[in-house]
Each structure stands twice: as structure tokens, then as C-alpha cells.
Amino acid sequence: MKAILVIIIVILLVLLAIVVGSRNAEIISVNYLLAQVDMRVSTFMVWSMSAGFIVGICTILTKYLALRVKVTLLTRKLNKLAKVDT
């Protein structure tokens, strides 16, 4: 049931992106530090959201891995203390 709900939400988001992309066909000029690019507004929105998604995932994974290491160390310490008590 959960998978079906996720698939429906993804399909709705893709349809929304197609509608928004088709309505934003204007060309804008994007100035980077070293270059300048002319692209459509919808393309710029896709690149910006993708970059934000990647940064967010990297941040979450970094925090998750740090917490996993901490849990592993504390579990070892707890097991060592349990052996000392018995």
C-alpha cells in the first residue's frame, strides 16, 4: 500500500513538473562565476532543484553515517561493560 502511494505521488509530481515546464518557455541568462549560459526557465528550475536535492541527500547521509558510527561505538562499549559485570 505504501509503495502504491509513493508511486502515485511521484507520478503527480512528474505531471506537475511537465505542466510547469511547458508554461515557462522563456529564455533567461544565467551568470556563473566563470561563464554565462542562456537557458529556459524550466531547465533552470530542474537544475536548481536537482542541485538542492543532491546537497540535501549528501547532508542527510553524512549525519546518518556519523550517528551509525556513534551507535556502533556505544554498542561495543555497552557489551564490554556487560561482560565486566557478569
C-alpha positions as semicolon CSV with decimal commas, in nm:
position;residue;x (nm);y (nm);z (nm)
1;M;0,000;0,000;0,000
2;K;0,281;0,237;0,089
3;A;0,458;0,168;-0,243
4;I;0,142;0,246;-0,439
5;L;0,103;0,576;-0,255
6;V;0,465;0,670;-0,326
7;I;0,424;0,583;-0,696
8;I;0,108;0,795;-0,721
9;I;0,282;1,091;-0,556
10;V;0,583;1,060;-0,789
11;I;0,355;1,045;-1,094
12;L;0,167;1,355;-0,976
13;L;0,494;1,542;-0,921
14;V;0,619;1,447;-1,269
15;L;0,292;1,566;-1,423
16;L;0,316;1,891;-1,228
17;A;0,674;1,938;-1,349
18;I;0,565;1,883;-1,710
19;V;0,286;2,140;-1,676
20;V;0,514;2,398;-1,511
21;G;0,787;2,330;-1,767
22;S;0,556;2,378;-2,060
23;R;0,434;2,711;-1,920
24;N;0,786;2,852;-1,865
25;A;0,943;2,861;-2,209
26;E;1,113;3,199;-2,167
27;I;1,489;3,219;-2,215
28;I;1,691;3,360;-1,926
29;S;2,059;3,439;-1,895
30;V;2,235;3,268;-1,603
31;N;2,570;3,414;-1,497
32;Y;2,808;3,171;-1,328
33;L;3,143;3,270;-1,183
34;L;3,328;3,177;-1,500
35;A;3,061;3,163;-1,770
36;Q;2,721;3,276;-1,887
37;V;2,451;3,044;-2,019
38;D;2,117;3,112;-2,187
39;M;1,854;2,853;-2,092
40;R;1,481;2,815;-2,047
41;V;1,328;2,890;-1,708
42;S;1,203;2,532;-1,673
43;T;1,551;2,391;-1,740
44;F;1,700;2,626;-1,482
45;M;1,435;2,517;-1,229
46;V;1,519;2,149;-1,290
47;W;1,893;2,209;-1,245
48;S;1,837;2,415;-0,929
49;M;1,606;2,159;-0,771
50;S;1,840;1,875;-0,863
51;A;2,134;2,055;-0,704
52;G;1,930;2,119;-0,388
53;F;1,820;1,755;-0,376
54;I;2,179;1,632;-0,409
55;V;2,306;1,870;-0,139
56;G;2,022;1,763;0,091
57;I;2,087;1,392;0,038
58;C;2,461;1,440;0,100
59;T;2,386;1,628;0,423
60;I;2,143;1,363;0,544
61;L;2,380;1,077;0,458
62;T;2,670;1,246;0,636
63;K;2,465;1,289;0,952
64;Y;2,326;0,934;0,926
65;L;2,671;0,780;0,891
66;A;2,803;0,980;1,185
67;L;2,515;0,858;1,400
68;R;2,567;0,495;1,288
69;V;2,932;0,514;1,391
70;K;2,831;0,659;1,727
71;V;2,572;0,382;1,781
72;T;2,830;0,115;1,692
73;L;3,085;0,256;1,936
74;L;2,830;0,285;2,215
75;T;2,708;-0,072;2,149
76;R;3,064;-0,204;2,179
77;K;3,112;-0,008;2,499
78;L;2,786;-0,142;2,640
79;N;2,879;-0,500;2,551
80;K;3,218;-0,456;2,715
81;L;3,056;-0,322;3,033
82;A;2,805;-0,609;3,033
83;K;3,088;-0,863;3,018
84;V;3,267;-0,695;3,309
85;D;2,953;-0,711;3,527
86;T;2,896;-1,084;3,474
